[in-house]
Amino acid sequence: MKIVDNTEEETGKLQQIIKQFYPFAKEQLDFGDDPNVVLRSDSENAGNFLGKTAYYEPETHDIHIYVDKRHPKDILRSLSHELVHHSQNCKGEFDRE
């Protein structure tokens, strides 16, 4: 798994926690290909009460996580959710017939 830091914040500790959590999630969700995790800053989104928290791009296997003004536990919940989508994609559940 590659972490890309596109933020305006210090994310060193967050990245450590993600790296510790990732092997467990990968084993539990049973996927082969590693995603890229893109940490993002967006002050306008952070100020929106119903702003985005994360999203997954199936074509590139990129997980984008918004980090501004969020607790690390909440960020990990978003990552977990998007990893489920990544697992579904790796297992072909996104393929159309």
N, C-alpha and C positions, 0 to 999 in steps of 0.2 A: 504494500500500500504506500502510495506517495501522498504526502501532505503538501499542498501549495498554499502559502500564506499570502493572501491578497487583502490584508487588513490594515487598519490604522492603529491597532492595539498590540500590546505585548502578548503573544500567544504561546510562549515557550512551555509554560506549565500545562496549559491546555493540550498542546501537542503531545507532551509526555503521557498524560492521562489517556488520550486517544490511542497512542501506541500500546499502552498497557491493556486497554480494553479490547482492541481489535482482534488479537488471536482468539480470545474467548468467543467473540461474536462470530468470527469466521468458522470456528469449529461447530458452534451451535446451529448456524444457518446453513452450513455445508455448501459453500460455493467455492469454485476454483479460482476464477480470475479475480485479481485484486482491483478494487476501484481506486480512483484518485479522489482525495478529499480536498476540496477547495474551501478554505476559510475566507469569508467575505465580510467586508465592511460596507454598510450603506446607512448613513445617518438618517436619511429620509425614511427608509424602511423601519429603522429602529424606533423612530418617533411615531409610527403608525401602530395604534393599539392592536390592529388585526393584520399587521405586516407579515411578510413571509418569514419562515424560520429555516426552511431548507427545501431543496428539490433534487431530483435525480435525473440525469440525462442517460437514457438507456443506450444510445448510439455510441457514446464516448466512455461510458462507465464512470462518469464524473458525479460526485456527490457534492453539492454546494451547500455550505452551512453558513448562515448569517450569525455573527458572533457579537455584534455591538449591543451593549447593555443587557446581556443575558448571563444567567448563572451557568457555570460549567455543567451542572447536573442536567439542566434544560438542554444545553447543547448536545450532551451525550444522548438524551432521549431522541432528539432530532436525528442524530447520526444513526441510532439504532433503527429508527423507523425507515430511514433511507436505505440502510443495509438490507432490510427485508425486501425492499423493491429490487435492490441489486441481486439478491439471491434468486428472486423470482425471474429476473431477466436471464441470469446465468443458466437457469433450469429450463429456459425456453417458454416460460409462461407468458411472455409478452409477444411471442410469435403469433402472427395471424395465419389462419388456414386459408 
